[in-house]
Amino acid sequence: VSKSGTNSLHGGLFWYHQNRAFDALAFGETSKPQKVGNDFGLTLGGPVYLPRLYDGRNKTFFFGTYEGFRFPLGSLDQEVVPTDAMRAGDFSAIATPGKPLMNPFTGTPYQNNTLPSGSVTAASQQFLTLFPHPNANQSAPFGSVPNYITNKDNSYNSDQYDLRGDQYIGHKASTFARYTWKSIDQKQPNQLLVPSSDFIDQYNILVTSFSYNFRPTLLNEFRFGFTLAKYGSTNAFDGPGFAKKAGLSGVGPNFPFNGVTELDFSGATTNLGADRLDSLYKSRTFQFNDNLSWTKGRHSMKYGFDIRGIEAITPLGFYGADNYGTFGFNGQFTNYDFADFLLGLPSNTEIDVVKQDNDGQTRHFHLFGQDTFQVSPHLTLTYGLRWEYHPAYHDPSGNIGNFDPRVPRSGAVIYPDGAASLLAPGFLADFNACPTLGSNQGPTVNGAPCTPVLSNSQANLPSGLRTASKRRFMPRFGFAYRPFGNERTAIRGGFGVYNITLLGRNFYSLTGTLQSDTRIFQNIESLSGPAYQWPAINAGGSGLGAPAYGTAYFGTANDIDWKDPYSMQWNLSVDRELGAGIGARISYIGMKTDQLVWAPNYNDMTLSTTWALARPLGDRPFPNWGTLQDRSTGATAFYNAMQLEARRSFRQGLMFNSSYTWAKNVSDNQGPQVGSFADENGGARASYVYNRHLDFGDVYGTRRHRWLTSMVYDLPIGRGKAFGRNLNRAADALIGRWQLSNILLWQTGPYLTPYFSGGDPSGTGSGSLYGRRQHPDRVGNPVPSNQTRNNWINVAAFVCPGQVGWTPGSSCNIGTDPTSTQAPIGRFGNSGVGIIKGPGTVNLSTGLAKSLVLTERVRLKVQVSFTNILNHTNLADPTLNIASGNFGVINSARGSDFGGNRTGQVSLRVDF
């Protein structure tokens, strides 16, 4: 939506200023961070008028805006870096008699706890150039405090331009075009000496429209829109060149993106973890729509279509630095992790060979018809039907794959037609893929046949590797009724089915699943020394090794028989005008949502009292697979709400709107532990593929009670007012005619879910799955009688399911290891989702403004405003992990979106 120019030239200038002087200390902080923000701009609109050349009054108009934002920021960088002695191989300052610097090749200590001259590998010397020398606290014991402290630029700037032109063509036709350009730039500091990245967020938007009145009752409008956007990071650092100088065998030589090798230290040394340095997301969207409006008698009809073309190029990555390699150092060879690094002896290595980014494309199609029927002066009916078709995203480069669980015991993997050359042979071997593509003939392993590797045509699927329904018809009906034949009372209601459009995140989970080769190596120490040393990154060979049946990870599939989520919504409201500009409304809103996305593992085993690690691979639904993560449709949600609203139109200097909402929202797609609304990917990894109801409960972000009140009040001070009626003009300009505005929010807290990670009380193997959390047992009232910040949850109300001797704050590891933990109990914990209310929110935001008439056409508005003016502390959620010593304790406050510390700004605006 944008403004249009008029026959008179008009515009404005504005400036908003933010400064930490207006702000309060944030919760738990002892000082305020640097903050000086300036938002400024201008608007200008009017007729296109060129004397003696063109007079566009009454037919040709323009309107333009510019807005800039400048927010200089600095961030304090504190790191632990190796001392100059350590860089030279001298560890005498940190080595102890009981833990000397060991020679991993002889098994004896190094003399004087110092590496011999020339033993630091060339690769290590190259990486050392990214570690700064200490500049602080150099007399303190190494690792006890940061010894490198510096300030780095974190500034944020943005610019935006909008330009619109309108043209009226005779009395029947009109057209307009609008172009928007916006660019956000921010410095993103990296750790150590890796240069800062430049984050950009840019988009170009073009919208055009052409309207034509065939006759007074028949109007057609055609619109075209195009959006080109890109956001992400760029960096001038020459990652490929740096990696080639390091000379690690098996790293490179081809790098599809700019990055830097990741080095992870188990001790105090700061990790080198900048990883991918260029990560630009690019998208293009085309939209064509046409609406035909036709009025005939008491019917107002509208018909139309909407076609959208969506394309997105997205960076692909899996773990750490991907192609550049991720290396861990834990001191297993010399007793000191940094000494291991200098000798080029990682404890583990991971290389993810990403071949290319993904390029998702699709088209969406929509048709609709609607009629508004004026049955009588007191009754209006609106009814219509909408059809939508959303084919899956596909990748023209073929860099996607899907898993089909409908093939018993083996499943099938599917790749795009013509993209067989991109498949990773090592990954195919790990799950016993059938030797011939497109065939189901091959060896049987672990009681399961080979896994067919099929093109989408062979699997009878479209290029997006999943189905898409063409039968999504959505009826809508509504009515408005004045039962007493006047304007004071109205009853409104309606029912409709609405599609929930998914815009691509599920598609991204398919990218690189069959094409990117992940290689993990463990550096095993033997009597002859480590298995490998830099420049080698593994013990030799291709690194693929023998097939590792039962370990292959598919992340993440999409439901083959995909159904877009949809909601059925209904509502009923009664409006009543009470007089004196005051009105009231009571409403009921209901909604049932079906086919929501949830996130199960297809390879969950059945409940058991035997350790999952001790069970044969044949106990798995797909024996030769490890984890089979999926985005499935089929979850549900139910929402019911009552709303009460009172409002007063602006009269006698006062306007207000106050609403109260009682709402209950439950769903089974959130997973076993959530901290936000589930997005289109579904929530967290589901507890169990065979029982979605385990994760059924109150939705995290829907507050049970919410009261929101806004008010604008002209203070009765100034000439002609109740106070200061006879003020002179100078005094009135200073203290008269101020306007006060307030927004008050009061709401109860989100619904919280205690959890633990790692254990496996069900015996299904769920505790070993990445990203999956578990339900504890609830044995009492979760809310303590004296609820405080340090005691928000009754810790004694939760226990580790079945683990004898478990104490709060300790690990819940039942069922994980046959050699060291208690056997599983064959069930999940009984504690549910959303069983505890978190802290609520109280937030009063206030503004004080004054308008001055400078001339007949020029006005000045001065305003000061504050969010959370009372600086009420709105506590954040408590720690929810029962294995944490801080379980039930709140250590922070909510951010600005939920009522953070008080912030303020002043503004000036001139309109003419």
Secondary structure in CASP SS format (residue, H / E / C, confidence):
PFRMAT SS
TARGET T0000
AUTHOR 0000-0000-0000
METHOD secondary structure of the structure
MODEL  1
V C 1.00
S C 1.00
K C 1.00
S C 1.00
G C 1.00
T C 1.00
N C 1.00
S C 1.00
L C 1.00
H E 1.00
G E 1.00
G E 1.00
L E 1.00
F E 1.00
W E 1.00
Y E 1.00
H E 1.00
Q E 1.00
N E 1.00
R H 1.00
A H 1.00
F H 1.00
D C 1.00
A C 1.00
L C 1.00
A C 1.00
F C 1.00
G C 1.00
E C 1.00
T C 1.00
S C 1.00
K C 1.00
P C 1.00
Q C 1.00
K C 1.00
V E 1.00
G E 1.00
N E 1.00
D E 1.00
F E 1.00
G E 1.00
L E 1.00
T E 1.00
L E 1.00
G E 1.00
G E 1.00
P E 1.00
V C 1.00
Y E 1.00
L E 1.00
P C 1.00
R C 1.00
L C 1.00
Y E 1.00
D E 1.00
G C 1.00
R C 1.00
N C 1.00
K C 1.00
T E 1.00
F E 1.00
F E 1.00
F E 1.00
G E 1.00
T E 1.00
Y E 1.00
E E 1.00
G E 1.00
F E 1.00
R E 1.00
F E 1.00
P C 1.00
L C 1.00
G E 1.00
S E 1.00
L E 1.00
D E 1.00
Q E 1.00
E E 1.00
V C 1.00
V C 1.00
P C 1.00
T C 1.00
D H 1.00
A H 1.00
M H 1.00
R H 1.00
A C 1.00
G C 1.00
D E 1.00
F C 1.00
S C 1.00
A C 1.00
I C 1.00
A C 1.00
T E 1.00
P C 1.00
G C 1.00
K E 1.00
P C 1.00
L C 1.00
M E 1.00
N E 1.00
P C 1.00
F C 1.00
T C 1.00
G C 1.00
T E 1.00
P E 1.00
Y C 1.00
Q H 1.00
N H 1.00
N H 1.00
T E 1.00
L C 1.00
P C 1.00
S C 1.00
G C 1.00
S C 1.00
V C 1.00
T C 1.00
A H 1.00
A H 1.00
S H 1.00
Q H 1.00
Q H 1.00
F H 1.00
L H 1.00
T C 1.00
L C 1.00
F C 1.00
P C 1.00
H C 1.00
P C 1.00
N C 1.00
A C 1.00
N C 1.00
Q C 1.00
S C 1.00
A C 1.00
P C 1.00
F C 1.00
G C 1.00
S C 1.00
V C 1.00
P C 1.00
N C 1.00
Y E 1.00
I E 1.00
T E 1.00
N E 1.00
K E 1.00
D E 1.00
N C 1.00
S C 1.00
Y E 1.00
N E 1.00
S E 1.00
D E 1.00
Q E 1.00
Y E 1.00
D E 1.00
L E 1.00
R E 1.00
G E 1.00
D E 1.00
Q E 1.00
Y E 1.00
I E 1.00
G C 1.00
H C 1.00
K C 1.00
A E 1.00
S E 1.00
T E 1.00
F E 1.00
A E 1.00
R E 1.00
Y E 1.00
T E 1.00
W E 1.00
K E 1.00
S E 1.00
I E 1.00
D E 1.00
Q E 1.00
K E 1.00
Q E 1.00
P C 1.00
N C 1.00
Q C 1.00
L C 1.00
L C 1.00
V C 1.00
P C 1.00
S C 1.00
S E 1.00
D E 1.00
F E 1.00
I E 1.00
D E 1.00
Q E 1.00
Y E 1.00
N E 1.00
I E 1.00
L E 1.00
V E 1.00
T E 1.00
S E 1.00
F E 1.00
S E 1.00
Y E 1.00
N E 1.00
F E 1.00
R E 1.00
P C 1.00
T C 1.00
L E 1.00
L E 1.00
N E 1.00
E E 1.00
F E 1.00
R E 1.00
F E 1.00
G E 1.00
F E 1.00
T E 1.00
L E 1.00
A E 1.00
K E 1.00
Y E 1.00
G E 1.00
S E 1.00
T E 1.00
N C 1.00
A C 1.00
F C 1.00
D C 1.00
G H 1.00
P H 1.00
G H 1.00
F H 1.00
A H 1.00
K H 1.00
K H 1.00
A H 1.00
G C 1.00
L C 1.00
S C 1.00
G C 1.00
V C 1.00
G C 1.00
P C 1.00
N C 1.00
F C 1.00
P C 1.00
F C 1.00
N C 1.00
G E 1.00
V C 1.00
T C 1.00
E E 1.00
L E 1.00
D E 1.00
F E 1.00
S C 1.00
G C 1.00
A C 1.00
T C 1.00
T C 1.00
N C 1.00
L E 1.00
G C 1.00
A C 1.00
D C 1.00
R E 1.00
L C 1.00
D C 1.00
S E 1.00
L E 1.00
Y E 1.00
K E 1.00
S E 1.00
R E 1.00
T E 1.00
F E 1.00
Q E 1.00
F E 1.00
N E 1.00
D E 1.00
N E 1.00
L E 1.00
S E 1.00
W E 1.00
T E 1.00
K E 1.00
G C 1.00
R C 1.00
H E 1.00
S E 1.00
M E 1.00
K E 1.00
Y E 1.00
G E 1.00
F E 1.00
D E 1.00
I E 1.00
R E 1.00
G E 1.00
I E 1.00
E E 1.00
A E 1.00
I E 1.00
T E 1.00
P C 1.00
L C 1.00
G C 1.00
F C 1.00
Y C 1.00
G C 1.00
A C 1.00
D H 1.00
N H 1.00
Y H 1.00
G C 1.00
T E 1.00
F E 1.00
G E 1.00
F E 1.00
N C 1.00
G C 1.00
Q C 1.00
F C 1.00
T C 1.00
N C 1.00
Y C 1.00
D H 1.00
F H 1.00
A H 1.00
D H 1.00
F H 1.00
L H 1.00
L C 1.00
G C 1.00
L C 1.00
P C 1.00
S C 1.00
N E 1.00
T E 1.00
E E 1.00
I E 1.00
D E 1.00
V E 1.00
V C 1.00
K C 1.00
Q C 1.00
D C 1.00
N E 1.00
D E 1.00
G E 1.00
Q E 1.00
T E 1.00
R E 1.00
H E 1.00
F E 1.00
H E 1.00
L E 1.00
F E 1.00
G E 1.00
Q E 1.00
D E 1.00
T E 1.00
F E 1.00
Q E 1.00
V E 1.00
S E 1.00
P C 1.00
H C 1.00
L E 1.00
T E 1.00
L E 1.00
T E 1.00
Y E 1.00
G E 1.00
L E 1.00
R E 1.00
W E 1.00
E E 1.00
Y E 1.00
H C 1.00
P C 1.00
A C 1.00
Y C 1.00
H E 1.00
D C 1.00
P C 1.00
S C 1.00
G C 1.00
N C 1.00
I E 1.00
G C 1.00
N E 1.00
F E 1.00
D E 1.00
P C 1.00
R C 1.00
V C 1.00
P C 1.00
R C 1.00
S C 1.00
G C 1.00
A E 1.00
V E 1.00
I E 1.00
Y E 1.00
P C 1.00
D C 1.00
G C 1.00
A C 1.00
A H 1.00
S H 1.00
L H 1.00
L C 1.00
A C 1.00
P H 1.00
G H 1.00
F H 1.00
L H 1.00
A H 1.00
D H 1.00
F C 1.00
N C 1.00
A E 1.00
C C 1.00
P C 1.00
T C 1.00
L C 1.00
G C 1.00
S C 1.00
N C 1.00
Q C 1.00
G C 1.00
P C 1.00
T C 1.00
V E 1.00
N C 1.00
G C 1.00
A E 1.00
P C 1.00
C C 1.00
T E 1.00
P C 1.00
V E 1.00
L E 1.00
S E 1.00
N C 1.00
S C 1.00
Q C 1.00
A C 1.00
N C 1.00
L C 1.00
P C 1.00
S C 1.00
G C 1.00
L C 1.00
R C 1.00
T C 1.00
A C 1.00
S C 1.00
K C 1.00
R C 1.00
R E 1.00
F E 1.00
M E 1.00
P E 1.00
R E 1.00
F E 1.00
G E 1.00
F E 1.00
A E 1.00
Y E 1.00
R C 1.00
P C 1.00
F C 1.00
G C 1.00
N C 1.00
E C 1.00
R C 1.00
T E 1.00
A E 1.00
I E 1.00
R E 1.00
G E 1.00
G E 1.00
F E 1.00
G E 1.00
V E 1.00
Y E 1.00
N E 1.00
I C 1.00
T C 1.00
L C 1.00
L C 1.00
G C 1.00
R H 1.00
N H 1.00
F H 1.00
Y H 1.00
S C 1.00
L C 1.00
T E 1.00
G C 1.00
T C 1.00
L C 1.00
Q C 1.00
S C 1.00
D E 1.00
T E 1.00
R E 1.00
I E 1.00
F E 1.00
Q E 1.00
N C 1.00
I C 1.00
E E 1.00
S E 1.00
L C 1.00
S C 1.00
G E 1.00
P E 1.00
A C 1.00
Y C 1.00
Q C 1.00
W C 1.00
P C 1.00
A C 1.00
I C 1.00
N C 1.00
A C 1.00
G C 1.00
G C 1.00
S C 1.00
G C 1.00
L C 1.00
G C 1.00
A C 1.00
P C 1.00
A C 1.00
Y C 1.00
G C 1.00
T C 1.00
A C 1.00
Y E 1.00
F E 1.00
G E 1.00
T E 1.00
A E 1.00
N E 1.00
D C 1.00
I C 1.00
D C 1.00
W C 1.00
K C 1.00
D C 1.00
P C 1.00
Y E 1.00
S E 1.00
M E 1.00
Q E 1.00
W E 1.00
N E 1.00
L E 1.00
S E 1.00
V E 1.00
D E 1.00
R E 1.00
E E 1.00
L E 1.00
G E 1.00
A C 1.00
G C 1.00
I E 1.00
G E 1.00
A E 1.00
R E 1.00
I E 1.00
S E 1.00
Y E 1.00
I E 1.00
G E 1.00
M E 1.00
K E 1.00
T E 1.00
D E 1.00
Q E 1.00
L E 1.00
V E 1.00
W E 1.00
A C 1.00
P C 1.00
N E 1.00
Y C 1.00
N C 1.00
D C 1.00
M C 1.00
T C 1.00
L C 1.00
S C 1.00
T C 1.00
T C 1.00
W C 1.00
A H 1.00
L H 1.00
A H 1.00
R C 1.00
P C 1.00
L H 1.00
G H 1.00
D H 1.00
R C 1.00
P C 1.00
F C 1.00
P C 1.00
N C 1.00
W C 1.00
G C 1.00
T E 1.00
L E 1.00
Q E 1.00
D E 1.00
R E 1.00
S E 1.00
T E 1.00
G E 1.00
A E 1.00
T E 1.00
A E 1.00
F E 1.00
Y E 1.00
N E 1.00
A E 1.00
M E 1.00
Q E 1.00
L E 1.00
E E 1.00
A E 1.00
R E 1.00
R E 1.00
S E 1.00
F E 1.00
R E 1.00
Q C 1.00
G C 1.00
L E 1.00
M E 1.00
F E 1.00
N E 1.00
S E 1.00
S E 1.00
Y E 1.00
T E 1.00
W E 1.00
A E 1.00
K E 1.00
N E 1.00
V E 1.00
S E 1.00
D C 1.00
N C 1.00
Q C 1.00
G C 1.00
P C 1.00
Q C 1.00
V C 1.00
G C 1.00
S C 1.00
F C 1.00
A C 1.00
D E 1.00
E C 1.00
N C 1.00
G E 1.00
G C 1.00
A C 1.00
R C 1.00
A C 1.00
S C 1.00
Y C 1.00
V C 1.00
Y C 1.00
N C 1.00
R H 1.00
H H 1.00
L H 1.00
D H 1.00
F C 1.00
G E 1.00
D E 1.00
V C 1.00
Y C 1.00
G C 1.00
T C 1.00
R C 1.00
R C 1.00
H E 1.00
R E 1.00
W E 1.00
L E 1.00
T E 1.00
S E 1.00
M E 1.00
V E 1.00
Y E 1.00
D E 1.00
L C 1.00
P C 1.00
I E 1.00
G C 1.00
R C 1.00
G C 1.00
K C 1.00
A C 1.00
F E 1.00
G C 1.00
R C 1.00
N C 1.00
L C 1.00
N C 1.00
R H 1.00
A H 1.00
A H 1.00
D H 1.00
A H 1.00
L H 1.00
I H 1.00
G C 1.00
R C 1.00
W E 1.00
Q E 1.00
L E 1.00
S E 1.00
N E 1.00
I E 1.00
L E 1.00
L E 1.00
W E 1.00
Q E 1.00
T C 1.00
G C 1.00
P C 1.00
Y E 1.00
L E 1.00
T C 1.00
P C 1.00
Y E 1.00
F E 1.00
S E 1.00
G C 1.00
G C 1.00
D C 1.00
P C 1.00
S C 1.00
G C 1.00
T C 1.00
G C 1.00
S H 1.00
G H 1.00
S H 1.00
L C 1.00
Y C 1.00
G C 1.00
R C 1.00
R E 1.00
Q E 1.00
H C 1.00
P C 1.00
D E 1.00
R E 1.00
V C 1.00
G C 1.00
N C 1.00
P C 1.00
V C 1.00
P C 1.00
S C 1.00
N C 1.00
Q C 1.00
T E 1.00
R C 1.00
N C 1.00
N E 1.00
W C 1.00
I C 1.00
N C 1.00
V H 1.00
A H 1.00
A H 1.00
F E 1.00
V E 1.00
C C 1.00
P C 1.00
G C 1.00
Q C 1.00
V C 1.00
G C 1.00
W C 1.00
T C 1.00
P C 1.00
G C 1.00
S C 1.00
S C 1.00
C C 1.00
N C 1.00
I C 1.00
G C 1.00
T C 1.00
D C 1.00
P C 1.00
T C 1.00
S C 1.00
T C 1.00
Q C 1.00
A C 1.00
P C 1.00
I C 1.00
G C 1.00
R C 1.00
F C 1.00
G C 1.00
N C 1.00
S C 1.00
G C 1.00
V E 1.00
G C 1.00
I C 1.00
I E 1.00
K E 1.00
G C 1.00
P C 1.00
G C 1.00
T E 1.00
V E 1.00
N E 1.00
L E 1.00
S E 1.00
T E 1.00
G E 1.00
L E 1.00
A E 1.00
K E 1.00
S E 1.00
L E 1.00
V E 1.00
L C 1.00
T C 1.00
E C 1.00
R C 1.00
V C 1.00
R E 1.00
L E 1.00
K E 1.00
V E 1.00
Q E 1.00
V E 1.00
S E 1.00
F E 1.00
T E 1.00
N C 1.00
I C 1.00
L C 1.00
N C 1.00
H C 1.00
T C 1.00
N C 1.00
L E 1.00
A C 1.00
D C 1.00
P C 1.00
T E 1.00
L C 1.00
N E 1.00
I C 1.00
A C 1.00
S C 1.00
G C 1.00
N C 1.00
F E 1.00
G C 1.00
V C 1.00
I C 1.00
N C 1.00
S C 1.00
A E 1.00
R C 1.00
G C 1.00
S H 1.00
D H 1.00
F H 1.00
G C 1.00
G C 1.00
N C 1.00
R C 1.00
T E 1.00
G E 1.00
Q E 1.00
V E 1.00
S E 1.00
L E 1.00
R E 1.00
V E 1.00
D E 1.00
F C 1.00
END
